[in-house]
Amino acid sequence: MSDKKKKKKKDSQLLIRINSEERDRFVALCDELDTSAAREIRKFIKTFLHEHDVTETE
């Protein structure tokens, strides 16, 4: 695998507080769509950063 295609290690956590009903609905929908809540949140963060043109830090 080339250096550019290597996946970055997931080495950090983000703790958030949300309404338990919304959390349960979100997790249930993710299950229905055969995805995980974590995957969808990571996808949201990557898209958000891209849309706001935030560059990577090393």
Secondary structure, 3 states (H helix, E strand, C coil): CCHHHCCCCCCCCCCCCCCHHHHHHHHHHHHHCCCCHHHHHHHHHHHHHHHCCCCCCC
